[in-house]
């Protein structure tokens, strides 16, 4: 089977504002999976811009999120994703049977400085590494 016919797994990260946790998770997955996984992120009530402390904390690890903008969550994005990872959006996250759902309970970095965001960032990175291993078993 050629690599053209193999469908890449796809992951959607969802939080309310799509400004911190979901953006960091998407940036980590994009970077660490080296293009092997399709990555989306969205928010049920997207903010005007990505959290500057989240951008700064990721830049410390060499990941540039400065050009990212929060996106609105669409039904199509959920339908097109194999894995939907929610981060504190509760009942606002749409549910479709047959999808793999995970709810990552993470502190909200909104309004916090970079010192408070670093441990959240590090927890997200650890979870992303586990997620990659579950989607691409040979990645570990």
ChimeraX attribute file (.defattr): number of C-alpha atoms within 10 A of each C-alpha:
attribute: neighborCount
match mode: 1-to-1
recipient: residues
	/A:1	5
	/A:2	5
	/A:3	7
	/A:4	7
	/A:5	7
	/A:6	8
	/A:7	10
	/A:8	16
	/A:9	15
	/A:10	18
	/A:11	25
	/A:12	24
	/A:13	27
	/A:14	32
	/A:15	27
	/A:16	24
	/A:17	25
	/A:18	29
	/A:19	29
	/A:20	25
	/A:21	31
	/A:22	25
	/A:23	29
	/A:24	29
	/A:25	24
	/A:26	23
	/A:27	21
	/A:28	23
	/A:29	25
	/A:30	18
	/A:31	13
	/A:32	16
	/A:33	19
	/A:34	10
	/A:35	11
	/A:36	18
	/A:37	18
	/A:38	18
	/A:39	21
	/A:40	24
	/A:41	28
	/A:42	26
	/A:43	25
	/A:44	18
	/A:45	17
	/A:46	18
	/A:47	17
	/A:48	12
	/A:49	16
	/A:50	23
	/A:51	27
	/A:52	18
	/A:53	20
	/A:54	26
	/A:55	22
	/A:56	19
	/A:57	24
	/A:58	23
	/A:59	13
	/A:60	10
	/A:61	10
	/A:62	10
	/A:63	16
	/A:64	15
	/A:65	20
	/A:66	15
	/A:67	8
	/A:68	14
	/A:69	18
	/A:70	22
	/A:71	21
	/A:72	18
	/A:73	25
	/A:74	13
	/A:75	12
	/A:76	8
	/A:77	16
	/A:78	24
	/A:79	17
	/A:80	14
	/A:81	18
	/A:82	16
	/A:83	21
	/A:84	26
	/A:85	19
	/A:86	26
	/A:87	22
	/A:88	18
	/A:89	16
	/A:90	11
	/A:91	7
	/A:92	15
	/A:93	21
	/A:94	16
	/A:95	13
	/A:96	12
	/A:97	7
	/A:98	9
	/A:99	14
	/A:100	12
	/A:101	16
	/A:102	12
	/A:103	14
	/A:104	16
	/A:105	9
	/A:106	15
	/A:107	14
	/A:108	16
	/A:109	20
	/A:110	17
	/A:111	11
	/A:112	13
	/A:113	15
	/A:114	19
	/A:115	10
	/A:116	17
	/A:117	24
	/A:118	18
	/A:119	15
	/A:120	20
	/A:121	23
	/A:122	14
	/A:123	13
	/A:124	21
	/A:125	18
	/A:126	11
	/A:127	16
	/A:128	21
	/A:129	16
	/A:130	15
	/A:131	16
	/A:132	19
	/A:133	14
	/A:134	12
	/A:135	17
	/A:136	15
	/A:137	10
	/A:138	8
	/A:139	13
	/A:140	9
